[in-house]
Amino acid sequence: MSNQGGPAKLPQGEQPEHPIRLELREVRSEGRLTIELEGEVDLACAQILADALTAIDASALDAVVVDLSGLTFIDSTGLRAIIAGKSHCAEQGADFLLVPGPPQVQRLFAVVGLLDVLSFSPPIPGPPSGEVLDELRSERL
């Protein structure tokens, strides 16, 4: 499930104004589907993420995990895609978890008040990131 380069509808040889710099990888393990994101989620590629998350057949899964640790940037359109994925999974009875991203990514979740709305899970394997999340919660405006 990798998406790199420009939109498929561009004429052959024509490059997009802003190349899409998002890669999605699926990892399946024991009733859990993890979507690892790498790059940027912005207006140019948020729909790719939304389409991928809402196309998942979550009815046979215990959980869908979206790993944000490889992101360098996310904007409000990326948040919208994640919320759409959460709603889709809830409709199908699967848990929806996020592995926290780097501070610049988590900051957006904190500013818009989503740290307490979405379920964040510590990266696996690795140490829990609760201290970072607590710090970001205290920074909210």
mmCIF file of the C-alpha atoms, coordinates in Angstrom:
data_MODEL
# 
_entry.id   MODEL 
# 
loop_
_atom_site.group_PDB 
_atom_site.id 
_atom_site.type_symbol 
_atom_site.label_atom_id 
_atom_site.label_alt_id 
_atom_site.label_comp_id 
_atom_site.label_asym_id 
_atom_site.label_entity_id 
_atom_site.label_seq_id 
_atom_site.pdbx_PDB_ins_code 
_atom_site.Cartn_x 
_atom_site.Cartn_y 
_atom_site.Cartn_z 
_atom_site.occupancy 
_atom_site.B_iso_or_equiv 
_atom_site.pdbx_formal_charge 
_atom_site.auth_seq_id 
_atom_site.auth_comp_id 
_atom_site.auth_asym_id 
_atom_site.auth_atom_id 
_atom_site.pdbx_PDB_model_num 
ATOM 1   C CA . MET A 1 1   ? 0.000   0.000   0.000   1.00 0.00 ? 1   MET A CA 1 
ATOM 2   C CA . SER A 1 2   ? 2.669   2.541   -1.011  1.00 0.00 ? 2   SER A CA 1 
ATOM 3   C CA . ASN A 1 3   ? 1.805   5.837   -2.592  1.00 0.00 ? 3   ASN A CA 1 
ATOM 4   C CA . GLN A 1 4   ? 4.598   8.046   -3.852  1.00 0.00 ? 4   GLN A CA 1 
ATOM 5   C CA . GLY A 1 5   ? 4.818   10.459  -6.732  1.00 0.00 ? 5   GLY A CA 1 
ATOM 6   C CA . GLY A 1 6   ? 2.015   12.461  -8.282  1.00 0.00 ? 6   GLY A CA 1 
ATOM 7   C CA . PRO A 1 7   ? -1.678  11.788  -8.724  1.00 0.00 ? 7   PRO A CA 1 
ATOM 8   C CA . ALA A 1 8   ? -2.551  9.071   -11.230 1.00 0.00 ? 8   ALA A CA 1 
ATOM 9   C CA . LYS A 1 9   ? -4.665  11.474  -13.319 1.00 0.00 ? 9   LYS A CA 1 
ATOM 10  C CA . LEU A 1 10  ? -1.760  13.677  -14.457 1.00 0.00 ? 10  LEU A CA 1 
ATOM 11  C CA . PRO A 1 11  ? -0.895  13.425  -18.150 1.00 0.00 ? 11  PRO A CA 1 
ATOM 12  C CA . GLN A 1 12  ? 2.117   11.253  -18.847 1.00 0.00 ? 12  GLN A CA 1 
ATOM 13  C CA . GLY A 1 13  ? 5.382   13.084  -18.205 1.00 0.00 ? 13  GLY A CA 1 
ATOM 14  C CA . GLU A 1 14  ? 3.733   15.966  -16.310 1.00 0.00 ? 14  GLU A CA 1 
ATOM 15  C CA . GLN A 1 15  ? 4.839   16.423  -12.711 1.00 0.00 ? 15  GLN A CA 1 
ATOM 16  C CA . PRO A 1 16  ? 2.563   17.654  -9.918  1.00 0.00 ? 16  PRO A CA 1 
ATOM 17  C CA . GLU A 1 17  ? 3.157   21.179  -8.629  1.00 0.00 ? 17  GLU A CA 1 
ATOM 18  C CA . HIS A 1 18  ? 3.883   19.757  -5.151  1.00 0.00 ? 18  HIS A CA 1 
ATOM 19  C CA . PRO A 1 19  ? 5.015   16.117  -5.244  1.00 0.00 ? 19  PRO A CA 1 
ATOM 20  C CA . ILE A 1 20  ? 3.270   13.812  -2.815  1.00 0.00 ? 20  ILE A CA 1 
ATOM 21  C CA . ARG A 1 21  ? 5.663   12.750  -0.112  1.00 0.00 ? 21  ARG A CA 1 
ATOM 22  C CA . LEU A 1 22  ? 3.693   10.149  1.803   1.00 0.00 ? 22  LEU A CA 1 
ATOM 23  C CA . GLU A 1 23  ? 4.317   6.449   2.053   1.00 0.00 ? 23  GLU A CA 1 
ATOM 24  C CA . LEU A 1 24  ? 1.895   4.017   3.676   1.00 0.00 ? 24  LEU A CA 1 
ATOM 25  C CA . ARG A 1 25  ? 2.871   0.478   4.682   1.00 0.00 ? 25  ARG A CA 1 
ATOM 26  C CA . GLU A 1 26  ? 0.588   -2.240  6.056   1.00 0.00 ? 26  GLU A CA 1 
ATOM 27  C CA . VAL A 1 27  ? 1.729   -4.628  8.767   1.00 0.00 ? 27  VAL A CA 1 
ATOM 28  C CA . ARG A 1 28  ? -0.729  -7.356  9.855   1.00 0.00 ? 28  ARG A CA 1 
ATOM 29  C CA . SER A 1 29  ? -0.301  -9.270  13.087  1.00 0.00 ? 29  SER A CA 1 
ATOM 30  C CA . GLU A 1 30  ? -2.771  -11.270 15.209  1.00 0.00 ? 30  GLU A CA 1 
ATOM 31  C CA . GLY A 1 31  ? -6.003  -9.366  14.562  1.00 0.00 ? 31  GLY A CA 1 
ATOM 32  C CA . ARG A 1 32  ? -4.262  -6.027  14.285  1.00 0.00 ? 32  ARG A CA 1 
ATOM 33  C CA . LEU A 1 33  ? -3.544  -3.968  11.188  1.00 0.00 ? 33  LEU A CA 1 
ATOM 34  C CA . THR A 1 34  ? -0.875  -1.313  11.534  1.00 0.00 ? 34  THR A CA 1 
ATOM 35  C CA . ILE A 1 35  ? -0.581  1.417   8.926   1.00 0.00 ? 35  ILE A CA 1 
ATOM 36  C CA . GLU A 1 36  ? 2.881   2.947   9.096   1.00 0.00 ? 36  GLU A CA 1 
ATOM 37  C CA . LEU A 1 37  ? 3.055   6.460   7.696   1.00 0.00 ? 37  LEU A CA 1 
ATOM 38  C CA . GLU A 1 38  ? 6.220   8.116   6.492   1.00 0.00 ? 38  GLU A CA 1 
ATOM 39  C CA . GLY A 1 39  ? 6.591   11.625  5.120   1.00 0.00 ? 39  GLY A CA 1 
ATOM 40  C CA . GLU A 1 40  ? 3.995   14.394  5.116   1.00 0.00 ? 40  GLU A CA 1 
ATOM 41  C CA . VAL A 1 41  ? 0.195   14.439  5.317   1.00 0.00 ? 41  VAL A CA 1 
ATOM 42  C CA . ASP A 1 42  ? -1.103  17.675  3.839   1.00 0.00 ? 42  ASP A CA 1 
ATOM 43  C CA . LEU A 1 43  ? -3.712  18.868  1.372   1.00 0.00 ? 43  LEU A CA 1 
ATOM 44  C CA . ALA A 1 44  ? -1.829  17.202  -1.494  1.00 0.00 ? 44  ALA A CA 1 
ATOM 45  C CA . CYS A 1 45  ? -2.132  13.701  -0.050  1.00 0.00 ? 45  CYS A CA 1 
ATOM 46  C CA . ALA A 1 46  ? -4.617  13.655  2.837   1.00 0.00 ? 46  ALA A CA 1 
ATOM 47  C CA . GLN A 1 47  ? -7.252  12.087  0.581   1.00 0.00 ? 47  GLN A CA 1 
ATOM 48  C CA . ILE A 1 48  ? -4.887  9.181   -0.101  1.00 0.00 ? 48  ILE A CA 1 
ATOM 49  C CA . LEU A 1 49  ? -4.733  8.527   3.635   1.00 0.00 ? 49  LEU A CA 1 
ATOM 50  C CA . ALA A 1 50  ? -8.491  8.971   4.098   1.00 0.00 ? 50  ALA A CA 1 
ATOM 51  C CA . ASP A 1 51  ? -9.211  6.563   1.234   1.00 0.00 ? 51  ASP A CA 1 
ATOM 52  C CA . ALA A 1 52  ? -6.776  3.983   2.623   1.00 0.00 ? 52  ALA A CA 1 
ATOM 53  C CA . LEU A 1 53  ? -8.226  4.152   6.137   1.00 0.00 ? 53  LEU A CA 1 
ATOM 54  C CA . THR A 1 54  ? -11.863 4.035   5.064   1.00 0.00 ? 54  THR A CA 1 
ATOM 55  C CA . ALA A 1 55  ? -11.229 1.120   2.677   1.00 0.00 ? 55  ALA A CA 1 
ATOM 56  C CA . ILE A 1 56  ? -10.042 -1.164  5.490   1.00 0.00 ? 56  ILE A CA 1 
ATOM 57  C CA . ASP A 1 57  ? -12.313 -4.101  6.291   1.00 0.00 ? 57  ASP A CA 1 
ATOM 58  C CA . ALA A 1 58  ? -12.017 -3.615  10.032  1.00 0.00 ? 58  ALA A CA 1 
ATOM 59  C CA . SER A 1 59  ? -14.882 -5.979  10.869  1.00 0.00 ? 59  SER A CA 1 
ATOM 60  C CA . ALA A 1 60  ? -12.481 -8.917  11.147  1.00 0.00 ? 60  ALA A CA 1 
ATOM 61  C CA . LEU A 1 61  ? -9.875  -6.957  13.129  1.00 0.00 ? 61  LEU A CA 1 
ATOM 62  C CA . ASP A 1 62  ? -9.472  -6.237  16.822  1.00 0.00 ? 62  ASP A CA 1 
ATOM 63  C CA . ALA A 1 63  ? -7.649  -2.977  16.127  1.00 0.00 ? 63  ALA A CA 1 
ATOM 64  C CA . VAL A 1 64  ? -6.334  -0.656  13.471  1.00 0.00 ? 64  VAL A CA 1 
ATOM 65  C CA . VAL A 1 65  ? -3.185  1.188   14.476  1.00 0.00 ? 65  VAL A CA 1 
ATOM 66  C CA . VAL A 1 66  ? -1.909  4.210   12.586  1.00 0.00 ? 66  VAL A CA 1 
ATOM 67  C CA . ASP A 1 67  ? 1.779   4.776   13.288  1.00 0.00 ? 67  ASP A CA 1 
ATOM 68  C CA . LEU A 1 68  ? 2.560   8.500   13.033  1.00 0.00 ? 68  LEU A CA 1 
ATOM 69  C CA . SER A 1 69  ? 6.187   8.136   14.149  1.00 0.00 ? 69  SER A CA 1 
ATOM 70  C CA . GLY A 1 70  ? 7.516   8.426   10.583  1.00 0.00 ? 70  GLY A CA 1 
ATOM 71  C CA . LEU A 1 71  ? 5.692   11.664  9.798   1.00 0.00 ? 71  LEU A CA 1 
ATOM 72  C CA . THR A 1 72  ? 7.520   14.948  9.494   1.00 0.00 ? 72  THR A CA 1 
ATOM 73  C CA . PHE A 1 73  ? 4.380   17.074  9.013   1.00 0.00 ? 73  PHE A CA 1 
ATOM 74  C CA . ILE A 1 74  ? 0.594   16.887  9.292   1.00 0.00 ? 74  ILE A CA 1 
ATOM 75  C CA . ASP A 1 75  ? -2.023  19.595  8.791   1.00 0.00 ? 75  ASP A CA 1 
ATOM 76  C CA . SER A 1 76  ? -5.753  19.853  9.441   1.00 0.00 ? 76  SER A CA 1 
ATOM 77  C CA . THR A 1 77  ? -6.585  17.840  6.316   1.00 0.00 ? 77  THR A CA 1 
ATOM 78  C CA . GLY A 1 78  ? -4.490  15.005  7.736   1.00 0.00 ? 78  GLY A CA 1 
ATOM 79  C CA . LEU A 1 79  ? -6.360  15.237  11.035  1.00 0.00 ? 79  LEU A CA 1 
ATOM 80  C CA . ARG A 1 80  ? -9.623  15.012  9.111   1.00 0.00 ? 80  ARG A CA 1 
ATOM 81  C CA . ALA A 1 81  ? -8.391  11.830  7.382   1.00 0.00 ? 81  ALA A CA 1 
ATOM 82  C CA . ILE A 1 82  ? -7.467  10.286  10.735  1.00 0.00 ? 82  ILE A CA 1 
ATOM 83  C CA . ILE A 1 83  ? -10.847 11.170  12.232  1.00 0.00 ? 83  ILE A CA 1 
ATOM 84  C CA . ALA A 1 84  ? -12.561 9.607   9.194   1.00 0.00 ? 84  ALA A CA 1 
ATOM 85  C CA . GLY A 1 85  ? -10.516 6.434   9.783   1.00 0.00 ? 85  GLY A CA 1 
ATOM 86  C CA . LYS A 1 86  ? -11.486 6.376   13.459  1.00 0.00 ? 86  LYS A CA 1 
ATOM 87  C CA . SER A 1 87  ? -15.191 6.724   12.586  1.00 0.00 ? 87  SER A CA 1 
ATOM 88  C CA . HIS A 1 88  ? -14.937 3.987   9.964   1.00 0.00 ? 88  HIS A CA 1 
ATOM 89  C CA . CYS A 1 89  ? -13.310 1.573   12.420  1.00 0.00 ? 89  CYS A CA 1 
ATOM 90  C CA . ALA A 1 90  ? -15.844 2.384   15.141  1.00 0.00 ? 90  ALA A CA 1 
ATOM 91  C CA . GLU A 1 91  ? -18.687 1.596   12.726  1.00 0.00 ? 91  GLU A CA 1 
ATOM 92  C CA . GLN A 1 92  ? -17.099 -1.806  12.091  1.00 0.00 ? 92  GLN A CA 1 
ATOM 93  C CA . GLY A 1 93  ? -16.386 -2.564  15.748  1.00 0.00 ? 93  GLY A CA 1 
ATOM 94  C CA . ALA A 1 94  ? -12.589 -2.268  15.714  1.00 0.00 ? 94  ALA A CA 1 
ATOM 95  C CA . ASP A 1 95  ? -10.430 -0.199  18.041  1.00 0.00 ? 95  ASP A CA 1 
ATOM 96  C CA . PHE A 1 96  ? -8.522  2.666   16.420  1.00 0.00 ? 96  PHE A CA 1 
ATOM 97  C CA . LEU A 1 97  ? -5.178  3.586   17.952  1.00 0.00 ? 97  LEU A CA 1 
ATOM 98  C CA . LEU A 1 98  ? -2.453  6.045   17.034  1.00 0.00 ? 98  LEU A CA 1 
ATOM 99  C CA . VAL A 1 99  ? 1.247   5.668   17.708  1.00 0.00 ? 99  VAL A CA 1 
ATOM 100 C CA . PRO A 1 100 ? 2.406   9.200   18.507  1.00 0.00 ? 100 PRO A CA 1 
ATOM 101 C CA . GLY A 1 101 ? 4.419   11.138  15.993  1.00 0.00 ? 101 GLY A CA 1 
ATOM 102 C CA . PRO A 1 102 ? 7.358   13.445  16.614  1.00 0.00 ? 102 PRO A CA 1 
ATOM 103 C CA . PRO A 1 103 ? 6.746   16.628  18.661  1.00 0.00 ? 103 PRO A CA 1 
ATOM 104 C CA . GLN A 1 104 ? 5.851   18.801  15.659  1.00 0.00 ? 104 GLN A CA 1 
ATOM 105 C CA . VAL A 1 105 ? 3.134   16.297  14.693  1.00 0.00 ? 105 VAL A CA 1 
ATOM 106 C CA . GLN A 1 106 ? 1.809   15.782  18.227  1.00 0.00 ? 106 GLN A CA 1 
ATOM 107 C CA . ARG A 1 107 ? 1.681   19.533  18.763  1.00 0.00 ? 107 ARG A CA 1 
ATOM 108 C CA . LEU A 1 108 ? -1.159  19.841  16.224  1.00 0.00 ? 108 LEU A CA 1 
ATOM 109 C CA . PHE A 1 109 ? -3.180  17.161  18.041  1.00 0.00 ? 109 PHE A CA 1 
ATOM 110 C CA . ALA A 1 110 ? -2.603  19.080  21.294  1.00 0.00 ? 110 ALA A CA 1 
ATOM 111 C CA . VAL A 1 111 ? -3.521  22.491  19.889  1.00 0.00 ? 111 VAL A CA 1 
ATOM 112 C CA . VAL A 1 112 ? -6.842  21.290  18.457  1.00 0.00 ? 112 VAL A CA 1 
ATOM 113 C CA . GLY A 1 113 ? -7.705  19.268  21.571  1.00 0.00 ? 113 GLY A CA 1 
ATOM 114 C CA . LEU A 1 114 ? -7.537  15.773  20.085  1.00 0.00 ? 114 LEU A CA 1 
ATOM 115 C CA . LEU A 1 115 ? -5.078  14.236  22.552  1.00 0.00 ? 115 LEU A CA 1 
ATOM 116 C CA . ASP A 1 116 ? -7.969  13.366  24.862  1.00 0.00 ? 116 ASP A CA 1 
ATOM 117 C CA . VAL A 1 117 ? -10.345 12.380  22.029  1.00 0.00 ? 117 VAL A CA 1 
ATOM 118 C CA . LEU A 1 118 ? -8.135  9.945   20.110  1.00 0.00 ? 118 LEU A CA 1 
ATOM 119 C CA . SER A 1 119 ? -6.463  6.894   21.650  1.00 0.00 ? 119 SER A CA 1 
ATOM 120 C CA . PHE A 1 120 ? -2.689  7.085   21.564  1.00 0.00 ? 120 PHE A CA 1 
ATOM 121 C CA . SER A 1 121 ? -0.633  3.978   22.139  1.00 0.00 ? 121 SER A CA 1 
ATOM 122 C CA . PRO A 1 122 ? 3.068   3.858   22.931  1.00 0.00 ? 122 PRO A CA 1 
ATOM 123 C CA . PRO A 1 123 ? 5.279   2.829   20.029  1.00 0.00 ? 123 PRO A CA 1 
ATOM 124 C CA . ILE A 1 124 ? 5.831   -0.916  19.897  1.00 0.00 ? 124 ILE A CA 1 
ATOM 125 C CA . PRO A 1 125 ? 8.592   -1.829  20.636  1.00 0.00 ? 125 PRO A CA 1 
ATOM 126 C CA . GLY A 1 126 ? 9.930   1.087   22.618  1.00 0.00 ? 126 GLY A CA 1 
ATOM 127 C CA . PRO A 1 127 ? 9.410   3.072   25.759  1.00 0.00 ? 127 PRO A CA 1 
ATOM 128 C CA . PRO A 1 128 ? 6.037   4.615   26.567  1.00 0.00 ? 128 PRO A CA 1 
ATOM 129 C CA . SER A 1 129 ? 5.642   8.175   25.363  1.00 0.00 ? 129 SER A CA 1 
ATOM 130 C CA . GLY A 1 130 ? 3.289   9.243   28.165  1.00 0.00 ? 130 GLY A CA 1 
ATOM 131 C CA . GLU A 1 131 ? 5.618   11.967  29.427  1.00 0.00 ? 131 GLU A CA 1 
ATOM 132 C CA . VAL A 1 132 ? 5.700   13.579  25.996  1.00 0.00 ? 132 VAL A CA 1 
ATOM 133 C CA . LEU A 1 133 ? 1.896   13.384  25.709  1.00 0.00 ? 133 LEU A CA 1 
ATOM 134 C CA . ASP A 1 134 ? 1.449   14.857  29.216  1.00 0.00 ? 134 ASP A CA 1 
ATOM 135 C CA . GLU A 1 135 ? 3.779   17.710  28.316  1.00 0.00 ? 135 GLU A CA 1 
ATOM 136 C CA . LEU A 1 136 ? 1.873   18.388  25.090  1.00 0.00 ? 136 LEU A CA 1 
ATOM 137 C CA . ARG A 1 137 ? -1.464  18.320  26.930  1.00 0.00 ? 137 ARG A CA 1 
ATOM 138 C CA . SER A 1 138 ? -0.174  20.990  29.315  1.00 0.00 ? 138 SER A CA 1 
ATOM 139 C CA . GLU A 1 139 ? 0.943   23.179  26.366  1.00 0.00 ? 139 GLU A CA 1 
ATOM 140 C CA . ARG A 1 140 ? -2.550  23.372  24.838  1.00 0.00 ? 140 ARG A CA 1 
ATOM 141 C CA . LEU A 1 141 ? -3.914  26.855  24.338  1.00 0.00 ? 141 LEU A CA 1 
# 
